[in-house]
Amino acid sequence: MSLLFPEINKKRTLENVSSFFKKDLPRLLLMSGRNLTDLSSPKLSAAPGSSNFGNANEDKLINGIDAEAMVEAVYDSIHHCSHPSQIILIELFVKRKSWQDVKPMVYSEQYKFSYLRRQAMFDFANSFDYWQKVHHCQPIISLTDFS
């Protein structure tokens, strides 16, 4: 047991990350006017995602979510993980490629792909908490479960 970090519920954290990529991320991308390809590009464009005809602040209040800030937090979270984790997150979860297609990209004699996939998901969950704060996201969504 760590003195700094409480024990996490690994199963629930993995479920949360998976659900976020499958259900929440596509909606956030639509709300922000971004594309999946934006998340895999080397640099996220500084241009606003969508050209809403309404007031951006009003849209945030109505939706309760700043989708643009959240997408930027996702981008930074992915791109600040280890290189193998970045590949897994982008190829498996963003581009939705199959395990068989992604495995050769991160082949390791030391670790099985399932271990690397779980590690990438934990890396994302930990990184996402930080980058949401940096981008002033509202609300802050914690993917890490401590129950």
Buried (B, 14 or more C-beta within 10 A) or exposed (E): EEEEEEEBEEEBBBBBBEEBBEEBBEEBBEBBBBEEEBBBEEEBEEEEBBEEEEEEEEBBEEEEBBBBBBBBBBBBBBBBBEEBBBBBBBBBBBBEBEEEEBBEBBEEEEEEBEEBBBBBBBBBBBBBBEBBEEBEBEEEBEBBBEE
